Amino acid sequence: MYIQINENGWKHLKKTVGEDYINTCIKISAYEKEINGEIWYRLQCHQVFSLFPINFGGQPMFNTNVMFDDEDLS
């Protein structure tokens, strides 16, 4: 799935997994996709849900719009 990580999400990731993980596992060209001038990150669903805890009533850590590649849905 593709997500857009917002400022709250980057802060959370820096605290929980650190800069090295961000730079080697998220912010790599193979996982970044620019669409209409916005950067999206391709991560596995289980990765997203383990990296970003459910935060009922709190500030979201990534934008709520997500995308999937068509071939991933078949």
C-alpha positions in Angstrom: 0.0 0.0 0.0 1.1 3.6 -0.5 0.8 6.1 2.3 1.8 9.7 2.9 3.5 10.0 6.3 2.8 13.3 7.9 4.8 15.3 10.5 3.4 13.4 13.4 4.3 10.1 11.8 7.9 11.2 11.1 8.2 12.3 14.8 6.8 9.0 16.0 9.1 7.0 13.7 12.2 8.9 14.8 11.4 8.1 18.4 10.5 4.4 17.9 12.7 3.1 15.0 15.3 5.9 14.5 16.8 7.6 11.5 18.8 4.6 10.3 15.6 2.6 9.9 13.8 5.5 8.2 16.6 6.0 5.7 17.2 2.4 4.9 13.7 0.9 5.0 11.3 3.7 4.2 13.0 6.7 2.4 14.6 4.7 -0.4 13.9 5.4 -4.0 12.4 1.9 -4.6 9.7 2.7 -2.0 9.1 6.4 -2.9 6.6 7.4 -5.6 5.8 11.0 -6.6 2.2 11.6 -7.7 1.0 15.1 -8.5 4.0 16.6 -6.7 3.4 14.6 -3.5 5.6 11.8 -2.1 4.0 8.5 -1.3 5.8 5.6 0.4 5.1 2.0 -0.5 5.0 -0.3 2.6 3.4 -3.6 3.3 0.1 -3.3 5.2 1.5 -5.2 8.2 4.4 -2.8 8.3 2.1 0.2 8.4 0.1 -1.2 11.2 3.1 -2.3 13.3 4.9 1.1 12.8 1.9 3.3 13.5 -0.2 2.3 16.5 -4.0 2.8 16.4 -4.5 6.2 17.8 -8.2 6.6 18.4 -9.0 10.3 19.0 -5.4 11.4 18.6 -3.6 13.0 15.7 -3.2 10.7 12.7 0.4 9.8 11.7 -0.3 9.4 8.0 -2.9 10.8 5.7 -6.0 8.8 5.6 -6.0 8.3 1.8 -4.1 5.2 0.8 -3.4 3.7 -2.6 -2.8 0.2 -3.9 -1.3 -1.0 -7.2 -3.8 -2.8 -9.3 -1.6 -5.9 -9.6 -1.5 -6.1 -5.8 -5.3 -6.5 -5.7 -5.7 -9.5 -8.0 
